Amino acid sequence: MKEELRQLLNQCIENGSETELNAIKFLLEGIKDKMDHHSIPFLGKLLHMEIISDKDCCEITIPLNPVVNNNLEILHGGITATVLDTVMGTLANTRLPEGFAAVTNQLNIHYISPGIGDSLRCKAELIHQGSKTFVITGEAYRSDGKKIAHATGTFFIVPKK
């Protein structure tokens, strides 16, 4: 396996454009960070998520890189959705007692403007916390401060297994 990976990586390094090499570096840095911090999921590390969270608010910022772009060379809507889902779910999970978790039941996103610039910043606020569900709102901003998306989400409260 290691030799196969070495050969693949060497081929990519030899034949890659500057953009492709930057993408490889971005992904490898995320994997290396995951290896150093085992308890954090791969996705958060692959996207280089910086998370600030407490019981009242959660904010996640990611750097923009060609890895997260669509064919128009702007932030892919699915990445925006993923970070919004993550920021809202993280907020829900910080409010739960030991032994419980929040999982997404419904996610509704309104895209407002293109994701361009240096970073994406998403923040979440609690709308409702019941005994079985949360309702949370999320907003996504690009680095110049312009809002690019607004989301609402419903999260089930489930026991951890």
N, C-alpha and C positions, 0 to 999 in steps of 0.2 A: 504494500500500500504506500509506504513512504517513497519508494523509488518511483512509483507511478505518479505520485503527486509532484515529486521533484522534476520529472520530465515534463509534465504538464505546465508547471510554473515556469520552467526554463523556456518552453516554447512560447508561452505568453509574453515573457520578458523580451525575448528575441524579436518577436513579430508585432508586439503591441505598439499602438500609437501613444502619444503623450497622454491623451484622454483615457485610453484603456489602461495604461500603467497607473494613472492616478486612481482609477476605479479599483484596480487590484490592490493597491496600497490601502485605500479606504477600507475595503473588506477585510484584508489581512489584519489591519490594526484593530478592527472590531472583534475578530476571532481571537487575537492575542489578548485583548482586554477581557473577553469572556473566559479564557483559560486562567487568567489571573484572579477573576472574581466569579467563582463557580456558581454561586447562588442566583446570579442575575441571568434571565433568559437570553438566548442567542439574539433574538430580534432586537432587543434594546441595545445590545452591544454592537450589532451589525449596523444599526442606524446611528450609533454614537449618541444615544439619548442622554441628556442631562436632566435629571429629575429633581424638582424641589417640591416637597409635599408635606402637608400637615393635615389635621382633621377638617380644616375649613376650606382649603384650596390646594390645587395641584397644578404644577406647570412643568411642561416638558419642552425642551429645545433640541433640535437636531440641526447639524450643518447641512447645507444643500450641496450636492455633489452629483455628477452625471449618473451615478448608480441609481439615484432616486428620481430621475427625469423620465418623461415619456418621449415619444417620437418628435414632439414639438420643442424639445429641449427646455421644458418647464416641469415643475414638480408634478409627479404622477398623482392623480386623484386618489388612487388606492393607498399611497403612502400617507397622504393627508388623512384619509379615513383611519388608517392604522394608528397614527399618532393620536388622533382625537379619541379613538376607542381606548387606547392605552391610558391617556391622561384621565379620562372619565372613570375608567375601571380602577385605576390606581387610587383615585379619590374615594371611590366607594369602598375599596378594600381597606383603606386606612381607618374607616369608621366602624369596622366590624370587630366583634369579640373573637378571641382565640377559637379556632375550630370551625370558622365560617369563612366563606369566600363569596365574592360577587362575580357573576358571569353575565356577559352581554345577552340581553333578550332582544332588544331592538335598537337600531342605530339609524338615525335620519340626518342626512347632511345636505346643506344647501351651499353649493360652491358659488362664490361671489366674484372673485378675481383670480388671475393666474398666480401661481406660486413661483416667484422669481426672487433673486437676491442671494444673500449669503446664508440665511437660516430660516427655519420654520419654528415658531413658538406657539404652543397650544396651551390653553388654560381651561380648567374645569371648575364649575361651581355647583353645589348641591341645590336642587330644587325641592326634592322630597325624599325623606327616608321613612319607609314604612317597615313593617315586620317581615315582609316578604320581598319587597322591591325597593329600588332607588330610582329616582328620576334625576338626571344630571344634564347640565348644559355645557357645551364646549365651544370654544372659539379658537380659530387658527389665524395667525398673523405672520406676514413675511417680515424680513429684516428692516424694511422702511416703515413698519408700523401699520401698513394697510391690512385690513381684515380680508382673508381669502376664503374663509368658510365659517359657517355656523352649524352646530350640531346639537341634537338632543339624543339622549340614550336612556333606555330602561335596562336595569340590571337586576337579575334574580339573586336572592341571597340563598346560598346552598351550603350544606355541611361539607367540610373537607373530608376526603376519604383517605 
